[in-house]
Amino acid sequence: MKRKKELVKKIYGLLRSARIPKFLHHFRPKTYTSRQHMLCLMLKELLQLSYERLVEILPYFGIKNVPHFTTLIKFAKRVPLELLNMLLAYSAKAESCLVAAIDATGISRSNASSYYVRKIDRETKTQQHAKRSLHVDIERRKILSAKPRAKPRHDGRDVEYLLEKSPILGETNIMDKGYDDNNLHKLFREKGVYSIIPARKGCKRGQYRKEMRDFFDYGQYWQKNIVESLNSAIKRKYGSTLSCRSIMTQRAET
């Protein structure tokens, strides 16, 4: 019981320090604060429980004012992405960053319905995939910013968003060959930092791409394994599948 209460205090301390607004609405009934809702959602992901099961065990964590599970589902649908970015930025506590890395990973969604399987004449069920991109401080193993997507898109589309939402930029930023684009190199140079992206085979265009092709630093590039290991660790701990279907609830789940 003592360890459970300490976990709740730790989460509450993070929510208070991040200065999350007390309520996310002005006119709806103010029975529960946004901090209470966020505490419940974070416990749900840490313990890997359903909403119904979570409500049953919340009293064991010393939480007396327990909301109904449908209340938590509705809150997860309307929690803004800015609030999640605020929590990530504060938890990182970044003052400086020498080397950062960006990488994306696919996350399986629920299987297709049996009706859909019959319609397309398949014996095995198909899977849909969501996507999550991370911007990570390599030295301290801290996530600086994240971008979830309900459907797969090209990796390079999320780079500008990740840099904009990150509390600090790395002096050197490492990405894999999927991000090979001269415009991305230019974006980093405009922000006063550098990028390491291996050029694809047959690279003939782009000033920064050709410079990277001719003077590529393999020793520093292999530090990218850290962000891949972090993605793998998150999947092993919290699962590699999403039960939510809409992007709003997927943001809260990831």
KOLVOTOR-872368 format. One line per 3 residues: number of its first residue (from 1); their letters; for each residue x, y, z of N, C-alpha, C, O. Coordinates in steps of 0.2 Angstrom, whole numbers, plus 2048, in hexadecimal, padded with zeros to 3 digits. Atoms other than C-alpha are relative to their C-alpha. Layout:
<nodes>
NUM) a) X/Y/Z/X/Y/Z/X/Y/Z/X/Y/Z; ...
</nodes>
This chain:
<nodes>
1) mkr) 804/7FA/800/800/800/800/804/806/800/803/80B/7FD; 7FC/7FA/800/80E/80C/804/803/801/7F9/804/807/7F7; 7FD/7FF/807/816/809/7F3/7FB/803/7FB/7FD/807/7F7
4) kke) 806/7FE/805/805/80C/7EA/7FF/808/802/7FE/80C/7FD; 801/7F9/7FE/803/81D/7F4/806/804/7FD/805/80A/7FB; 7FA/7FD/803/815/822/7EF/800/801/7F9/802/807/7F6
7) lvk) 801/7FF/807/811/81F/7DD/7FB/806/7FE/7FC/80A/7FA; 805/7FB/801/802/82A/7DE/803/807/801/801/80C/7FE; 7FC/7FA/7FE/80C/838/7E7/804/802/7FA/805/808/7F9
10) kiy) 7FB/7FE/806/819/837/7D9/7FC/803/7FA/7FF/808/7F7; 804/7FE/806/80C/839/7CB/7FD/807/802/7FD/80B/7FD; 803/7FA/7FF/803/847/7D4/806/806/800/804/80B/7FE
13) gll) 7FB/7FB/800/814/850/7D7/802/802/7F9/803/808/7F8; 7FF/7FE/807/817/84F/7C4/7FB/805/7FD/7FC/809/7FA; 806/7FC/803/806/856/7C0/800/807/803/7FE/80C/7FF
16) rsa) 800/7FA/7FD/807/864/7CC/806/804/7FE/805/80A/7FC; 7FA/7FC/802/819/869/7C7/7FF/802/7F8/802/807/7F6; 801/7FE/807/813/869/7B4/7FB/805/800/7FA/808/7FA
19) rip) 805/7FA/800/806/876/7B9/7FA/7FF/7FB/7F8/803/7F8; 806/802/804/7F8/86D/7B1/7FA/804/803/7F9/804/809; 806/7FD/7FD/7E8/877/7B2/7FB/7FC/804/7FA/7F6/802
22) kfl) 805/804/7FB/7DB/872/7BF/7FB/7FD/7FC/7F9/7F7/7FD; 806/803/804/7CD/870/7B2/802/802/7F9/805/807/7F7; 7FF/7FF/808/7CE/86E/79F/7FA/803/7FD/7F9/804/7F7
25) hhf) 806/7FE/803/7BC/875/79D/7FE/806/805/800/806/80A; 803/7FB/7FC/7B2/884/7A3/7F9/7FF/802/7F7/802/808; 807/801/7FE/7A0/87F/7A3/7FE/7FA/802/7F8/7F9/804
28) rpk) 803/806/7FE/79F/86D/7A6/801/7FF/808/804/803/80B; 7FF/801/7F9/79D/866/7B8/807/7FF/802/80B/7FB/7FF; 7F9/800/7FE/7AD/868/7C2/800/7FB/806/802/7FD/80C
31) tyt) 800/805/7FB/7AC/858/7CC/807/7FD/801/809/7FC/807; 7F9/803/800/7BE/851/7C8/804/805/7FD/803/808/7F8; 7FB/7FB/804/7CD/85C/7C4/804/7FC/7FB/804/7F6/7FB
34) srq) 7FC/803/806/7D8/858/7B5/806/7FC/803/808/7F7/800; 7FB/803/7FD/7E6/853/7C1/7FE/7F9/802/801/7F4/802; 803/806/7FE/7DB/845/7C8/7FF/7FB/7FA/800/7F5/7FA
37) hml) 801/804/806/7D6/83F/7B7/807/7FE/7FD/808/7F8/7FB; 7FA/802/802/7E8/83F/7B1/804/7FB/804/807/7F7/801; 7FD/806/7FC/7EE/835/7C0/7FD/7FA/7FF/800/7F5/7FE
40) clm) 803/806/801/7E1/828/7BC/802/7FD/7F9/803/7F7/7F9; 7FE/803/806/7E6/827/7AA/807/7FE/800/809/7F9/7FD; 7F9/802/800/7F9/826/7AE/800/7F9/804/804/7F5/802
43) lke) 800/806/7FC/7F5/818/7BB/7FD/7FA/7FB/800/7F5/7FB; 803/805/805/7EB/80F/7AD/805/7FD/7FC/806/7F7/7FA; 7FB/802/805/7FA/80F/7A1/806/7FC/804/809/7F8/802
46) llq) 7FA/804/7FC/807/80A/7AF/7FE/7F9/802/802/7F5/802; 802/806/7FE/7FC/7FC/7B5/7FD/7FB/7FA/7FC/7F6/7FC; 802/803/805/7F6/7F7/7A4/7F9/7FD/801/7F8/7F7/801
49) lsy) 807/802/7FE/7E3/7F6/7A9/7FB/803/7FC/7FD/808/7F8; 805/7FD/803/7D3/7F9/7A1/7FD/805/805/7FE/805/80A; 803/7FA/7FC/7C8/808/7A7/7FC/7FD/805/7FC/7FF/80B
52) erl) 804/803/7FB/7BC/7FC/7B0/804/7FE/806/803/7FF/80C; 7FC/803/7FB/7CA/7F3/7B9/804/805/804/805/805/80A; 7FD/7FB/7FD/7D3/803/7BD/7FC/803/806/7FE/805/80B
55) vei) 805/7FD/7FB/7C4/80B/7C6/7FF/7FB/806/7FE/7FE/80C; 801/805/7FA/7C3/7FB/7D1/806/800/805/805/7FF/80B; 7FA/801/7FB/7D5/7FC/7D8/802/807/802/807/807/806
58) lpy) 7FE/7F9/7FE/7D6/80F/7D9/800/801/808/805/804/80B; 800/7FF/7F9/7D1/80F/7EC/806/7FD/803/808/7FF/809; 7FA/803/7FC/7E0/803/7F0/806/805/7FF/80B/804/802
61) fgi) 7FB/7FB/801/7EB/812/7EA/7FF/806/805/802/80B/804; 802/7FB/7FC/7E3/81D/7F7/7FC/806/7FD/7FB/80B/800; 804/7FB/804/7D8/826/7EA/7F9/7FF/802/7F6/7FA/801
64) knv) 807/801/7FD/7C7/829/7F3/7FB/802/7FB/7F5/7FF/7FA; 805/7FD/805/7BE/834/7E6/801/7FD/7F9/805/7FF/7F5; 7FF/804/807/7BD/827/7D7/7FB/802/7FB/7F5/801/7FC
67) phf) 804/7FF/805/7B6/82C/7C7/7FD/7FA/7FD/800/7F5/7FD; 802/805/804/7AB/821/7BC/804/7FF/7FA/807/803/7F8; 7FC/801/805/7B4/818/7AF/7FE/803/7F9/803/805/7F5
70) ttl) 802/7FD/806/7AA/820/7A1/802/808/800/804/80B/7FB; 7FD/7F9/7FF/7B0/831/7A8/807/801/7FE/809/805/7FB; 7F9/800/802/7C2/82C/7A6/800/7FF/7F8/805/802/7F5
73) ikf) 800/800/807/7BE/827/794/7FF/806/7FC/802/808/7F7; 802/7FA/803/7B6/837/790/806/805/801/807/809/7FC; 7FA/7FB/7FF/7C5/841/797/805/7FE/7FC/809/802/7F9
76) akr) 7FB/802/805/7D1/836/78D/7FF/803/7F9/804/804/7F5; 802/7FD/807/7C8/83C/77D/801/807/7FF/802/809/7FA; 800/7F9/801/7C9/84E/781/807/803/803/808/809/803
79) vpl) 7FA/7FE/7FE/7DA/84F/789/805/803/7FB/806/800/7F6; 7FD/7FC/806/7E4/85C/77E/808/7FD/800/80B/7FB/805; 7F9/802/801/7F5/857/777/805/804/803/80A/802/805
82) ell) 7FB/7FC/7FD/7FD/866/77E/801/7FF/807/806/800/80A; 7FF/802/7F9/7FA/860/78F/805/7FA/801/809/7FA/806; 7FB/805/800/803/850/78B/807/802/7FF/80C/7FF/802
85) nml) 7FA/7FE/801/811/859/784/803/804/806/809/804/807; 7FE/7FC/7FB/812/864/793/803/7FB/806/808/7FD/809; 7FE/805/7FB/814/854/79E/807/7FD/7FE/80B/7FD/802
88) lay) 7F9/802/802/822/84E/793/805/805/801/80B/803/803; 7FB/7FB/7FF/82B/85E/793/803/801/807/809/802/808; 7FE/800/7F9/82B/85F/7A6/804/7FA/802/809/7FB/806
91) sak) 7FD/806/7FD/82F/84D/7A9/808/800/7FD/80C/7FC/801; 7F9/800/802/83F/84F/79E/805/804/804/80A/803/804; 7FC/7FB/7FC/845/85E/7A8/807/801/7FC/80C/801/7FF
94) aes) 7FA/7FF/804/851/862/79A/803/807/800/7FF/80C/7FF; 7FD/7F9/800/85D/871/79B/805/800/7FA/806/806/7F7; 7FB/801/805/86A/86B/78E/800/7F9/7FD/7FE/7F5/801
97) clv) 800/807/804/86B/85D/781/805/800/7FB/805/804/7F6; 7FA/800/805/87B/859/778/7FE/7FB/7FA/7FF/7FE/7F4; 802/805/806/874/84A/76D/7F9/7FE/801/7F7/7FB/807
100) aai) 807/802/800/862/846/769/7FE/7FC/7FA/802/7FC/7F6; 802/805/806/859/839/75E/7F9/800/7FF/7F5/801/804; 807/800/802/849/838/755/7FF/7F9/7FD/802/7F7/7F8
103) dat) 801/806/803/841/827/751/7F8/7FF/801/7F5/801/805; 807/802/800/830/820/74D/7FF/7F9/800/803/7F5/7FE; 801/807/7FF/828/80F/751/7F8/7FF/7FE/7F4/803/800
106) gis) 807/801/802/818/807/74B/7FD/7FC/807/800/7F9/80A; 803/803/7FB/80B/801/758/7F9/7FD/7FD/7F6/800/7FA; 806/804/803/7FE/7F4/754/7F9/802/804/7F9/804/80A
109) rsn) 806/7FF/7FE/7EC/7F8/756/7FC/7FA/800/7FE/7F4/7FF; 804/806/7FF/7DD/7EC/759/7FF/7FD/7F9/800/800/7F4; 801/804/806/7DA/7DE/74C/7FA/802/7FD/7F5/805/800
112) ass) 806/7FE/804/7CE/7E1/73E/7FA/7FB/803/7FB/7F6/805; 806/804/7FE/7BC/7DB/742/7FF/7F9/7FB/802/7F9/7F6; 801/806/804/7B7/7C9/73C/7FC/802/7FA/7FD/7FE/7F5
115) yyv) 804/7FE/806/7AA/7D1/730/805/803/7FB/804/801/7F5; 7FB/7FD/805/7B8/7DB/728/804/7FA/7FD/806/7FA/7F7; 7FC/806/803/7C2/7CB/726/7FD/7FC/7FB/7FF/7FA/7F6
118) rki) 804/804/805/7B4/7C2/71E/7FF/804/7F9/7FF/801/7F4; 801/7FC/806/7B1/7D0/712/806/800/7FB/805/800/7F5; 7FA/800/804/7C3/7D0/70C/803/7F9/7FE/808/7F9/7FB
121) dre) 7FE/807/802/7C4/7BD/70B/807/7FE/803/80B/7FB/7FF; 7F9/802/7FD/7D3/7BB/717/7FF/7FB/805/7FA/7FB/809; 800/804/7FA/7D6/7AD/723/803/802/806/801/800/80C
124) tkt) 7FD/7FD/7FA/7E1/7B7/72F/7FE/807/800/7FC/80A/7FB; 802/7F9/7FF/7DC/7C7/737/806/805/7FE/80C/804/7FF; 7FB/7FB/801/7E5/7D7/731/800/805/806/7FC/805/80A
127) qqh) 7FF/7FC/7FB/7EC/7E4/73C/801/807/7FE/804/808/7F8; 7FF/7F9/801/7EC/7F7/73C/805/802/805/806/800/80A; 7FA/7FE/7FC/7FB/801/742/7FF/807/801/7FE/80B/7FD
130) akr) 7FF/7F9/7FF/7FD/811/74B/807/802/800/80B/7FD/7FE; 7F9/7FE/800/80D/81B/74D/802/804/805/7FE/809/807; 7FE/7FB/7FB/817/824/75A/807/802/7FF/80C/7FE/7FE
133) slh) 7FA/7FD/801/826/82F/757/803/803/807/7FF/807/80A; 7FD/7FE/7FA/832/833/765/806/805/7FF/80A/803/7FA; 7FA/7FC/800/83F/841/768/803/7FF/807/801/801/80C
136) vdi) 7FD/802/7FA/84B/83B/775/807/803/801/80B/804/7FD; 7FA/7FE/7FD/85A/842/77F/804/7FA/801/803/7F6/805; 7FC/806/800/867/835/77C/804/7FF/806/804/7F9/809
139) err) 7FB/801/7FA/873/838/78B/7FC/7FF/806/7FE/7FA/80A; 804/801/7FA/865/839/798/7FA/7FB/7FF/7F6/7F9/804; 805/805/802/859/82C/78F/7F9/803/802/7F5/800/805
142) kil) 807/7FD/7FF/84A/839/791/7FD/802/7FA/800/804/7F5; 804/7FF/806/83C/83B/785/7FE/808/800/7FC/80A/805; 801/7F9/800/83B/84E/780/7FA/802/7FD/7F6/806/7FF
145) sak) 806/7FF/803/82C/84D/775/7FE/7FA/7FC/802/7F5/7FB; 803/806/804/820/840/76C/7FB/803/7FC/7F8/808/7FD; 806/7FE/805/814/840/75E/7FD/7F9/7FE/7FF/7F5/7FA
148) pra) 804/806/802/807/832/75D/7FC/801/7FA/7F9/807/7F9; 804/800/806/7FE/82E/74D/7FB/7FA/800/7FD/7F5/802; 805/805/801/7EE/824/74A/802/7FB/7FA/800/7F5/7FA
151) kpr) 7FF/804/806/7F4/81E/739/808/802/7FE/80A/807/800; 7F9/7FF/802/806/81C/732/801/806/7FB/7FD/806/7F6; 7FE/7FB/805/80E/82B/729/807/800/7FF/80B/7FC/803
154) hdg) 7F9/800/801/81F/82F/723/804/803/806/801/807/809; 7FC/7FE/7FA/82C/831/731/801/807/800/801/80B/805; 7FD/7F9/800/832/842/72B/7FA/805/802/7FC/80B/803
157) rdv) 805/7FB/7FF/821/84A/72D/7FF/802/807/7FC/808/809; 801/7FE/7F9/822/84A/740/806/804/803/806/806/809; 7FA/7FE/7FD/833/851/742/7FF/808/802/801/809/808
160) eyl) 801/7F9/7FE/82E/864/742/7FC/800/806/7FD/805/80A; 804/800/7FA/821/860/74F/803/7FF/806/803/802/80B; 7FD/802/7FA/82C/857/75A/805/806/803/806/807/809
163) lek) 7FB/7FB/7FE/839/865/75A/7FD/806/803/7FF/809/807; 804/7FB/7FD/82C/872/75D/7FD/7FF/807/7FD/804/80B; 802/802/7FA/825/869/76C/805/7FF/805/804/7FE/80B
166) spi) 7FA/802/7FC/836/865/773/802/806/805/803/80B/802; 7FE/7FB/7FC/83B/86F/782/807/803/7FF/809/808/800; 7F9/7FE/802/84D/86F/77C/802/7FC/7FA/800/7F6/7F9
169) lge) 7FE/804/806/856/86A/76C/807/7FD/801/80B/801/804; 7F9/803/7FF/865/85F/76B/805/803/7FB/803/805/7F5; 7FB/7FD/804/875/866/764/801/7FC/7F9/802/7FE/7F4
172) tni) 800/804/805/876/857/759/7FA/7FB/800/7F8/7F8/805; 806/804/800/867/84D/753/801/7FA/7FB/803/7FB/7F5; 7FE/806/803/868/83B/74D/7F9/7FD/7FD/7F4/7FC/801
175) mdk) 806/803/803/85B/833/741/802/7FA/7FB/808/7FA/7F9; 7FE/806/805/85B/823/736/7FE/802/7F9/7FC/808/7F8; 801/7FF/808/85A/822/723/7F9/802/7FE/7F9/805/7F9
178) gyd) 807/7FE/802/847/824/723/7FF/807/800/7FA/80A/7FD; 801/7F9/7FF/849/836/727/805/804/7FB/805/80A/7FB; 7FB/7FD/804/856/83A/719/7FC/805/7FB/7F9/803/7F7
181) dnn) 804/7FB/804/84F/84A/712/804/807/801/806/809/806; 7FC/7FA/7FF/859/85A/70E/7FC/806/804/7FF/80A/807; 804/7FB/7FC/84B/865/715/800/7FF/807/800/804/80B
184) lhk) 800/802/7F9/84C/85C/726/807/803/802/808/806/807; 7F9/7FE/7FE/85F/860/726/800/808/801/802/80B/805; 800/7F9/800/85B/872/722/7FC/803/806/7FD/808/809
187) lfr) 804/7FE/7FA/84E/873/730/804/800/806/803/805/80A; 7FB/800/7FA/85B/86E/73D/805/806/7FF/806/809/804; 7FC/7FA/800/867/87B/736/7FD/806/801/800/80B/804
190) ekg) 803/7F9/7FE/85B/889/737/7FF/801/807/7FE/806/80A; 801/800/7F9/858/884/749/807/801/804/807/801/80A; 7F9/800/7FD/86B/885/74C/803/7FA/803/807/7FA/807
193) vys) 7FD/806/7FE/86E/873/74F/802/7FB/7FA/800/7FD/7F4; 7FD/804/805/875/864/745/7FC/7FA/800/7F9/7F8/805; 804/806/801/86D/854/73E/805/7FB/7FD/809/7FD/7F9
196) iip) 7FC/806/803/875/843/73A/7FB/7FB/7FD/7F7/7F8/801; 804/805/803/86B/839/72E/803/7FD/7FA/806/800/7F5; 7FD/803/806/872/82C/722/7FD/801/7FA/7F7/800/7F9
199) ark) 803/7FF/806/86F/82F/710/7FF/7FA/7FD/802/7F5/7FD; 802/807/803/866/822/706/804/7FF/7FA/808/804/7F7; 7FC/802/805/86E/819/6F8/7FE/804/7F9/7F8/805/7F8
202) gck) 802/7FC/806/86F/824/6E8/7FF/807/801/7FC/80B/7FD; 801/7F9/7FE/870/835/6F1/804/804/7FB/80A/804/7FA; 7FD/7FC/804/873/842/6E4/7FE/807/800/801/80C/7FD
205) rgq) 803/7F9/7FF/869/851/6E9/800/802/807/800/7FE/80C; 800/7FD/7F9/869/85D/6F8/807/801/803/80B/7FC/803; 7F9/7FE/7FD/878/866/6FF/802/7FC/807/807/7F9/807
208) yrk) 7FF/803/7F9/876/85F/711/800/7F9/7FF/804/7F5/803; 800/807/801/872/84E/70B/807/7FD/7FD/80A/7F8/7FF; 7FA/802/802/882/84D/701/806/801/805/80B/7FD/805
211) emr) 7FB/7FF/7FB/88C/854/70F/800/7FA/805/805/7F8/807; 801/806/7FC/885/846/71A/803/7FA/7FD/806/7F6/801; 7FE/806/804/889/839/70D/808/800/800/80B/7FB/801
214) dff) 7F9/800/800/89B/83F/70C/804/800/806/80A/7FE/807; 7FD/800/7FA/89F/842/71E/7FC/7FD/806/7FB/800/80B; 805/803/7FB/894/836/728/804/7FE/806/809/7FA/805
217) dyg) 7FC/802/7FA/899/833/73A/7FC/7FA/803/7F7/7FA/806; 804/806/7FE/894/821/73D/801/7FF/808/7FC/7FC/80B; 7FF/801/7F9/89B/821/74F/7FB/804/804/7F8/801/809
220) qyw) 806/7FD/7FC/88E/82E/755/7FA/7FE/7FE/7F5/7FE/801; 806/803/802/881/827/74A/7FD/7FA/804/7F7/7FA/805; 802/806/7FD/880/817/753/7FD/801/807/7FA/7FD/80A
223) qkn) 803/7FE/7FA/87A/820/763/7F8/800/7FF/7F4/800/804; 807/801/802/869/81F/75A/7FD/7FA/803/7F7/7FA/804; 803/806/7FD/867/80E/762/7FD/801/806/7F8/7FD/808
226) ive) 803/7FE/7FA/862/816/772/7F9/801/7FF/7F5/7FF/803; 807/7FE/801/852/81D/76B/7FC/7FA/7FE/7F6/7F9/800; 803/806/802/84E/80C/763/7FF/7FC/806/7FA/7F8/807
229) sln) 801/804/7FA/851/803/774/7FB/803/804/7F7/7FF/807; 805/7FD/7FB/846/810/77D/7F9/7FE/7FD/7F4/7FD/801; 806/802/803/838/80D/770/7FE/7F8/802/7F8/7F7/803
232) sai) 801/807/7FE/83A/7FA/773/7FE/7FF/807/7FA/7FB/809; 802/801/7F9/83A/7FC/786/7F9/802/802/7F6/7FF/806; 807/7FE/7FF/82A/806/785/7FB/7FB/7FE/7F6/7F9/801
235) krk) 804/805/802/822/7F8/77B/800/7FA/805/7FA/7F7/806; 7FF/805/7FB/828/7EB/787/7FC/801/806/7F9/7FC/809; 802/7FF/7FA/822/7F3/796/7F8/802/800/7F4/800/804
238) ygs) 807/7FE/801/811/7FB/790/7FC/7FC/7FA/7F6/7FE/7F9; 804/804/805/80D/7EF/782/801/804/7F9/802/80A/7F8; 7FF/7FE/807/80F/7F1/76F/7F9/801/7FC/7F9/801/7F6
241) tls) 807/800/803/7FC/7F2/76B/7FC/806/803/7FD/808/809; 805/7FB/7FE/7EF/800/76D/7F9/7FD/800/7F7/7FA/7FB; 807/803/800/7DD/7FC/772/7FC/806/7FE/7F6/805/7FC
244) crs) 804/7FA/802/7D7/80E/76E/800/801/7F8/805/7FF/7F5; 801/7FF/808/7D1/812/75C/801/807/7FE/804/808/7F9; 7FF/7F9/803/7D0/825/75B/806/803/803/80A/800/807
247) imt) 7FA/7FD/7FF/7DF/830/75B/800/803/807/805/804/80B; 801/7FC/7F9/7D9/83A/76B/802/7FB/806/806/7FD/80A; 7FE/805/7FB/7D9/82A/776/806/7FD/7FF/809/7FB/804
250) qra) 7FA/803/801/7E8/823/76E/806/805/803/80B/802/806; 7FB/7FB/7FD/7F2/833/774/800/7FF/807/806/7FE/80A; 800/801/7F9/7ED/830/786/803/7F9/801/806/7F8/807
253) et) 7FE/807/7FF/7F1/81D/784/808/800/7FF/80B/7FC/803; 7F8/800/801/803/820/77D/804/804/804/80A/805/804
</nodes>
